[in-house]
Amino acid sequence: MEIDVHPPLGASGRPDELPRTPFLAAWLAFHAARCPDAPAVTAGSTTLGYRELEDRVEALAAHLASRGVGPRTRVLLALANSPATIVAALAVSRLGATSVEVNRGWSADLLGEIVGRIGIRHLFMAGRDAPAWRRALRGLRVEHAWVVGHEESASDATLLADHPVTWLGDDGRLAALDAGMSPAGRTTDVDPEPDWPALILYTSGSTGRPHGVIQTHRNIDANSRSIVEYLGLTSRDRALLSLPLYYCYGRSVLQTHLLVGGSVVLDGRMAFPRNVMGTLAAEGCTGFAGVPLTFEILRRKVDIASMSFPRLRYLTQAGGAMAPDTIAWARSVFAPAELYVMYGQTEATARLAYLPPYRAQEKRGSIGIAIPGVELRVVDGAGRELPPGVVGELVARGPNVTPGYVDDPAETAVILRDGWLWTGDLAERDGDGFLYHRGRAREMLKIGGHRVAPAQIEELIAQHPDVDEVAVVGVPDSLMGEVAVAFVVARSDRAPTAEALLARCRASLPAPVVPAAIAFLDALPRNEAGKLLRAELRSRASRLAGG
């Protein structure tokens, strides 16, 4: 892999050197040579500098190669965040292979279906997940599995039945090499192509079934450099990462810091948010990334104003729309650190738009402007660009856009048309070019023949001072075709009545659009990455309607 350098486009004033190559493994090698002792990854009491991380990646890559992993081999990773997860992903990348990263909490049936569907023969798993994997792999052939955790019995052939395994420590060290296997030197140089698939990350397609999004080396390189530019990242930046690495947002935090020679601190204990904030302060982190749920948890459970974060420079928020009052809270309590509201998709490698903090007050509610190198348009169903103030579908074009879903040309054709990514999101643009998200196209309600955005109802209910969160879904109705049902999370110390919220809706909405029912929940259902599970709400709404 050829390595060259150029200065970043950040705002530091004293540019660092960045590797020009588009390959993650080469970024690691570049910084291991340039600043070998600089921290790269911290988790608890373990910190790996760039040279130590490079050495562990190199050792594991040699072992992977000895077990048949080579260019374009698909290797599945189903792991929690740990140094081992990063070592494994980079070792796969070093060989020009493809990391297929999934949520280890998925059902054995779904994991087995993915393994069989896309031809997985090598995988990484957590030792404590062995019972689920024995079920998932029933009837499937896997050539080798790397098991992360404490080695209790490396010779236990029953761990995965007939599938051979090698143990890997949580710190990314090979716990034991197979008999007759000696530690290798540097792996044979691989000369990958920028358009080879580097990652496959899973997200929901138009059918709701998880689809594997291909991200090439070129995609990752383009998106990482763009994020580095608008956040002004340098080698002095250190981000706290609580988001899972199988999620494109969490993955982008790692990738951007590897590009600039910065570092990440892994701490996913959001069930104990004050501990996470303690880590943010103690580790001298300059950046923090969260989804709306992250900031809601912090707002409810941590007195941020009583804590000090002297090195914190910026925060980022993506993964869905965050309540305006939570945005205002975060800007206030974390000041002078700046909050970047962002928008993106797995199909765009991570990021498509961001709101510059200095325009935040003026453009309240906006998802911002296109990131450097990306073009965004609001179009009608035929792809014609719409004027400002008119809602249409948001489409994107740029080097970060996926070549498609793995082994799924039909779903790929739905999202990629004439060189544009059709995001499935509705948006409108103001006269200055700033974008405003107006919901998902497939989540639009059709009430009495008219299309209604759930956000129209949600925003109105969310303005009630006693409402914390709200989500609106539709259920079939014999008269109107569909009616709205609102699910509300009240503030912990007080709760509005359903009638008070309905009265607010009747005062501002056409009668057919007023929710047919309002139900109160302790919390809205979300996945591990904080995404709202609307399908679960639709199921609950159908049961309400049936009652």
C-alpha positions in Angstrom: 0.0 0.0 0.0 1.5 3.3 -1.1 1.5 6.0 1.6 1.7 9.7 0.8 0.7 12.7 2.9 -1.1 16.0 2.5 -2.3 18.6 5.1 -5.9 18.3 6.3 -8.5 20.9 5.7 -9.2 21.4 9.4 -9.2 24.7 11.4 -6.2 24.0 13.6 -3.9 26.5 12.0 -1.0 24.1 12.3 -1.9 21.3 9.8 -1.1 17.7 10.7 0.1 15.3 8.0 -2.6 12.9 6.9 -2.1 9.7 4.9 -3.3 10.2 1.3 -4.1 6.5 0.8 -7.8 5.5 1.1 -7.0 2.3 3.1 -7.7 2.2 6.9 -4.9 -0.3 7.5 -2.4 2.1 5.8 -3.6 5.0 8.0 -2.7 2.9 11.0 0.7 2.0 9.6 1.4 5.7 8.7 0.7 6.9 12.3 2.5 3.9 13.9 5.6 5.0 12.0 5.1 8.8 12.7 3.9 8.8 16.3 4.3 5.2 17.6 3.6 6.0 21.3 0.6 8.2 20.7 -2.6 6.7 22.1 -5.0 5.2 19.6 -7.6 3.2 21.6 -8.5 3.3 25.3 -11.0 1.0 27.1 -11.0 1.0 30.9 -7.4 0.5 32.0 -6.2 -0.7 28.6 -4.6 1.9 26.2 -3.0 0.8 22.9 -0.6 3.2 21.3 -0.4 3.3 17.5 2.6 1.0 17.3 1.1 -1.5 19.7 -2.2 -1.5 17.9 -0.3 -2.0 14.6 1.6 -5.0 16.0 -1.6 -6.7 17.2 -3.3 -6.0 13.9 -0.3 -7.5 12.1 -0.2 -10.6 14.3 -3.9 -11.3 13.9 -3.8 -10.6 10.1 -1.1 -13.3 9.8 -3.3 -15.7 11.7 -6.3 -14.8 9.5 -4.3 -15.4 6.4 -3.1 -18.8 7.6 -6.8 -19.7 8.0 -7.8 -18.8 4.5 -8.8 -15.2 4.8 -7.6 -13.2 1.8 -8.7 -10.4 -0.6 -12.4 -9.9 -0.7 -13.2 -12.7 1.8 -16.2 -11.8 3.9 -15.5 -12.1 7.6 -18.4 -11.6 10.1 -17.9 -9.6 13.3 -20.5 -9.9 16.0 -18.8 -8.3 19.0 -19.3 -5.6 21.6 -17.1 -2.5 21.5 -13.6 -3.4 22.8 -10.0 -3.1 21.6 -10.3 -6.6 20.1 -13.2 -5.5 17.9 -11.0 -2.7 16.4 -8.0 -5.0 16.1 -10.2 -7.6 14.3 -11.7 -5.1 11.9 -8.3 -3.6 11.0 -6.7 -7.1 10.5 -9.5 -7.9 8.1 -8.9 -4.6 6.3 -5.1 -5.3 6.2 -5.8 -8.4 4.1 -8.1 -6.6 1.6 -11.0 -8.7 3.0 -14.5 -7.4 4.0 -15.7 -6.9 7.5 -19.4 -7.8 7.9 -20.4 -6.2 11.1 -23.7 -7.1 12.9 -25.4 -6.6 16.2 -24.4 -9.5 18.5 -27.8 -9.2 20.2 -29.7 -10.3 17.1 -31.5 -13.6 17.2 -29.7 -16.9 16.3 -32.1 -17.3 13.4 -31.3 -13.9 11.9 -27.5 -14.4 12.4 -27.7 -17.8 10.8 -29.7 -16.5 7.9 -27.1 -13.8 7.2 -24.2 -16.3 7.4 -25.9 -18.6 4.9 -27.2 -15.8 2.6 -23.9 -14.1 1.9 -21.6 -17.0 2.3 -19.7 -16.4 5.5 -16.9 -18.9 6.2 -15.0 -17.0 8.9 -16.4 -15.1 11.9 -15.6 -13.3 15.2 -17.9 -13.9 18.1 -18.0 -13.3 21.9 -17.4 -16.4 24.0 -20.5 -15.8 26.1 -22.6 -15.9 22.8 -21.5 -19.5 22.0 -24.9 -21.1 22.8 -26.7 -18.7 20.3 -24.0 -19.3 17.7 -24.3 -23.1 18.1 -28.0 -22.6 17.0 -27.2 -20.1 14.3 -24.6 -22.3 12.7 -26.6 -25.5 12.7 -26.3 -27.0 9.2 -23.8 -24.3 8.0 -20.1 -24.7 7.3 -17.7 -22.3 8.9 -14.0 -22.8 8.3 -12.8 -20.9 11.4 -14.1 -18.8 14.3 -12.2 -16.4 16.5 -13.7 -16.2 20.0 -13.2 -13.0 22.0 -13.1 -13.3 25.8 -11.2 -15.1 28.5 -10.0 -18.5 27.4 -11.4 -21.0 29.7 -10.7 -24.1 27.7 -9.0 -23.5 24.3 -9.1 -27.3 23.7 -12.9 -27.5 24.2 -14.0 -28.8 20.8 -17.6 -28.6 21.8 -17.6 -24.8 22.0 -18.9 -24.5 18.4 -19.4 -28.2 17.8 -17.3 -29.1 14.6 -16.2 -25.6 13.9 -12.5 -24.9 14.7 -11.9 -21.9 17.0 -9.0 -19.6 18.2 -9.3 -17.4 21.3 -8.6 -13.7 21.2 -8.3 -11.6 24.3 -10.5 -8.5 24.9 -7.3 -6.4 24.3 -6.9 -7.9 20.8 -4.0 -10.3 21.6 -4.2 -13.9 20.4 -4.6 -16.0 23.5 -3.1 -19.0 21.9 -1.9 -20.1 18.5 -3.0 -23.4 17.1 -0.4 -26.2 17.5 2.3 -25.8 15.0 1.5 -22.2 14.2 4.3 -19.8 15.0 3.9 -16.0 15.1 4.4 -14.6 11.6 6.3 -11.6 10.5 4.5 -8.9 8.5 1.8 -10.3 6.3 2.3 -10.4 2.6 1.5 -7.0 1.1 -2.0 -6.8 -0.4 -2.7 -4.3 -3.1 -6.5 -3.7 -2.8 -8.5 -1.5 -5.1 -10.3 1.6 -3.7 -13.6 0.3 -5.0 -13.3 -3.1 -3.2 -15.9 -3.6 -0.4 -14.3 -2.7 2.9 -17.4 -3.0 5.1 -20.9 -4.4 5.1 -23.1 -2.8 7.7 -26.7 -3.8 8.2 -29.7 -1.5 8.1 -33.4 -1.8 7.1 -34.3 -1.6 3.5 -37.7 -0.7 2.0 -39.1 -4.0 3.1 -38.0 -3.6 6.7 -35.8 -6.7 6.4 -32.1 -5.9 7.3 -30.0 -5.3 4.3 -26.2 -5.3 4.1 -24.9 -1.9 2.9 -21.6 -2.1 1.0 -19.1 0.5 1.9 -16.0 0.6 -0.2 -12.5 1.9 0.7 -13.2 4.9 -1.4 -16.6 5.6 0.3 -14.9 5.4 3.8 -12.0 7.6 2.7 -14.2 10.3 1.2 -16.6 10.5 4.1 -13.9 10.5 6.7 -12.0 13.3 5.1 -15.2 15.4 4.7 -16.0 14.9 8.4 -12.4 15.8 9.4 -12.8 19.0 7.4 -16.0 20.4 8.9 -15.2 19.3 12.5 -11.6 20.5 12.2 -10.2 17.3 13.6 -6.4 16.9 14.3 -4.1 14.4 16.0 -4.9 16.2 19.3 -8.5 15.1 19.2 -9.7 12.3 21.5 -13.4 11.2 21.2 -15.5 9.3 23.7 -17.3 6.5 21.8 -20.4 5.0 23.4 -22.1 4.1 20.1 -21.7 0.5 18.8 -19.1 0.0 16.1 -21.5 -2.0 13.9 -23.5 1.3 13.6 -22.2 3.6 10.8 -22.2 6.7 13.2 -20.1 4.9 15.8 -17.8 3.5 13.0 -17.3 7.0 11.5 -16.0 8.3 14.9 -13.3 5.6 14.9 -12.4 6.1 11.2 -12.0 9.8 11.4 -9.7 9.6 14.4 -7.6 6.9 12.8 -7.3 9.2 9.8 -5.9 12.1 11.7 -3.9 10.1 14.3 -6.2 11.0 17.1 -7.7 8.5 19.6 -11.0 7.1 20.8 -12.1 6.1 24.3 -14.6 3.2 24.4 -17.2 3.5 27.1 -20.7 2.1 26.3 -22.1 2.2 29.9 -25.0 4.5 29.0 -27.0 2.6 31.7 -24.7 4.5 34.1 -24.5 7.9 32.3 -22.7 9.8 35.1 -19.9 7.2 34.8 -19.6 7.9 31.1 -19.5 11.6 31.7 -16.8 10.9 34.4 -14.8 9.1 31.7 -15.3 12.0 29.3 -13.7 14.4 31.8 -11.0 12.1 33.2 -9.7 11.0 29.8 -9.5 14.6 28.6 -11.8 13.9 25.6 -12.3 16.7 23.1 -15.3 15.2 21.4 -18.5 13.3 22.2 -21.0 11.7 19.8 -24.6 10.7 20.6 -28.0 10.0 19.2 -31.1 11.8 20.5 -31.6 9.1 23.2 -28.1 9.6 24.5 -28.7 13.3 25.1 -32.2 12.6 26.6 -30.6 10.2 29.1 -28.0 12.7 30.1 -30.6 15.4 30.4 -32.8 13.3 32.7 -30.1 11.5 34.8 -27.0 13.7 35.0 -26.4 17.1 36.5 -24.1 18.2 33.7 -23.8 21.7 35.0 -22.0 20.4 38.1 -19.3 18.7 36.0 -16.3 20.1 34.2 -15.0 19.1 30.8 -12.0 21.4 30.3 -10.9 19.8 27.0 -14.3 19.2 25.4 -14.3 21.1 22.1 -17.4 19.7 20.2 -20.4 17.4 20.4 -22.1 15.7 17.5 -25.7 14.5 17.2 -27.2 12.3 14.5 -29.4 9.2 14.3 -32.7 11.0 14.1 -34.4 14.3 15.0 -33.7 15.6 18.5 -36.3 17.6 20.4 -35.6 21.4 20.1 -35.5 21.9 23.8 -33.0 19.1 24.2 -30.8 20.7 21.6 -31.0 24.0 23.4 -30.2 22.3 26.7 -27.1 20.5 25.2 -25.8 23.8 23.7 -26.2 25.5 27.1 -24.8 22.9 29.6 -21.8 21.8 27.5 -20.8 25.4 26.4 -18.3 26.5 25.3 -18.1 23.2 23.4 -20.1 23.4 20.2 -22.9 21.1 19.2 -23.0 19.9 15.5 -26.5 18.6 14.5 -25.9 16.2 11.6 -27.8 14.0 9.2 -26.8 10.8 7.4 -27.4 7.3 6.4 -25.5 4.0 6.3 -26.0 4.1 2.5 -23.9 7.3 2.5 -21.2 5.7 4.7 -22.3 7.9 7.6 -22.8 11.6 6.9 -24.6 13.7 4.3 -25.4 17.1 6.0 -24.4 19.1 9.1 -25.6 22.3 10.7 -22.7 24.7 11.3 -23.0 25.8 15.0 -22.7 29.5 14.2 -26.0 29.2 12.2 -27.8 27.1 14.8 -30.0 29.9 16.3 -30.8 31.3 12.9 -31.6 27.9 11.4 -33.3 26.2 14.3 -34.7 22.8 13.3 -32.5 22.5 10.2 -30.3 19.5 9.4 -28.0 22.0 7.7 -26.1 21.9 4.4 -24.3 19.2 2.4 -21.0 18.1 3.8 -17.9 18.9 1.6 -17.9 16.8 -1.6 -21.6 15.9 -1.5 -24.5 17.3 -3.5 -28.0 17.3 -2.0 -31.3 18.0 -3.8 -35.0 18.0 -3.0 -36.9 16.4 -5.8 -40.3 15.2 -6.9 -41.1 11.6 -7.8 -39.6 12.0 -11.3 -36.4 13.4 -10.0 -37.0 17.0 -10.9 -35.5 19.5 -8.4 -38.1 21.4 -6.4 -38.0 25.1 -5.5 -37.4 26.3 -1.9 -40.3 25.7 0.5 -41.7 22.7 -1.3 -41.4 19.3 0.4 -40.0 16.4 -1.7 -37.6 13.5 -1.4 -34.0 14.2 -0.5 -31.4 12.7 -2.9 -27.7 12.7 -2.7 -24.7 12.3 -4.9 -21.0 12.0 -3.9 -18.0 9.6 -3.5 -19.4 8.4 -0.1 -22.5 6.8 -1.6 -22.7 3.0 -1.5 -22.5 0.9 -4.6 -25.6 -0.9 -3.2 -26.8 -3.7 -1.0 -24.8 -7.0 -0.9 -26.2 -9.6 -3.2 -29.5 -7.7 -3.6 -29.9 -6.0 -7.0 -33.6 -5.4 -6.6 -33.3 -3.4 -3.4 -30.2 -1.6 -4.8 -32.3 -0.4 -7.7 -34.8 1.1 -5.3 -32.3 3.4 -3.7 -29.8 4.1 -6.6 -31.2 5.8 -9.7 -29.2 7.6 -12.4 -26.2 8.2 -10.1 -28.3 9.5 -7.1 -29.0 8.0 -3.7 -32.8 8.2 -3.0 -32.7 8.5 0.8 -36.3 7.8 1.5 -36.4 11.0 3.6 -38.7 14.0 3.0 -37.1 17.5 3.2 -37.5 21.0 2.1 -34.9 23.7 1.4 -35.1 27.3 2.5 -33.9 30.3 0.5 -30.4 30.0 1.9 -30.0 26.4 0.9 -30.5 25.0 4.4 -32.4 21.7 4.6 -35.3 20.7 7.0 -36.2 17.1 7.5 -39.9 16.4 7.1 -40.1 12.6 7.9 -39.7 9.4 6.0 -41.5 8.9 2.7 -42.6 5.4 3.6 -43.8 6.7 7.0 -46.2 9.2 5.5 -49.8 8.7 6.6 -52.6 8.7 4.0 -55.6 10.1 5.8 -58.8 10.7 3.8 -56.8 10.6 0.6 -54.3 13.2 1.8 -50.6 12.5 2.6 -49.7 13.7 6.1 -46.2 13.7 7.7 -46.2 12.3 11.2 -43.7 15.1 12.1 -46.5 17.6 11.5 -48.5 16.1 14.5 -45.4 15.2 16.5 -44.0 18.7 16.5 -47.3 20.1 17.7 -47.7 17.7 20.6 -44.0 18.0 21.6 -44.5 21.8 22.1 -46.6 21.0 25.2 -44.4 21.8 28.2 -45.2 18.4 30.0 -44.3 16.2 27.0 -40.8 14.7 26.8 -41.1 12.7 23.5 -43.8 11.8 21.0 -44.1 9.5 18.0 -47.0 9.2 15.6 -47.9 6.2 13.5 -50.8 5.2 11.3 -53.3 2.3 11.5 -55.8 1.2 8.9 -59.3 2.7 9.1 -62.3 1.6 7.0 -63.6 5.2 6.6 -60.4 7.3 6.3 -58.1 4.7 4.9 -55.7 5.5 7.8 -55.8 7.4 11.1 -53.1 8.7 13.4 -52.2 7.3 16.8 -49.8 9.2 19.0 -47.5 7.7 21.6 -46.4 10.1 24.3 -43.7 10.0 27.0 -44.5 12.6 29.7 -42.0 14.4 31.8 -41.1 12.5 35.0 -42.6 15.0 37.4 -45.9 15.7 35.6 -48.1 14.3 32.9 -50.6 16.0 30.6 -54.0 14.4 30.0 -54.8 12.8 26.7 -57.7 15.3 26.3 -55.4 18.3 26.8 -53.2 17.0 24.0 -56.1 16.3 21.7 -57.5 19.8 22.4 -54.1 21.2 21.3 -54.3 19.2 18.1 -57.9 20.2 17.4 -57.0 23.8 17.7 -54.3 23.6 15.0 -54.9 20.6 12.7 -57.7 19.7 10.3 -60.1 17.4 11.9 -59.1 14.2 10.0 -55.5 14.7 11.0 -56.2 14.9 14.8 -55.0 11.6 16.4 -57.7 9.0 16.9 -56.0 7.9 20.1 -53.2 9.0 22.4 -51.3 6.4 24.5 -48.7 7.1 27.2 -45.5 5.1 27.5 -42.6 5.1 29.9 -40.2 5.2 27.0 -40.4 5.0 23.2 -39.1 1.7 21.9 -35.6 2.1 20.3 -32.9 -0.2 19.1 -29.4 -0.3 20.6 -28.3 2.6 18.3 -31.2 4.8 19.6 -33.3 4.5 16.5 -37.1 4.7 17.0 -38.8 1.3 16.3 -41.9 2.5 14.4 -42.8 -1.0 13.4 -43.3 -1.9 17.1 -45.4 1.2 17.6 -47.6 0.4 14.6 -48.1 -3.1 16.1 -49.2 -1.5 19.5 -51.4 1.0 17.6 -53.1 -1.8 15.8 -53.9 -3.5 19.1 -55.3 -0.2 20.4 -57.5 0.2 17.4 -58.7 -3.4 17.7 -59.6 -2.7 21.3 
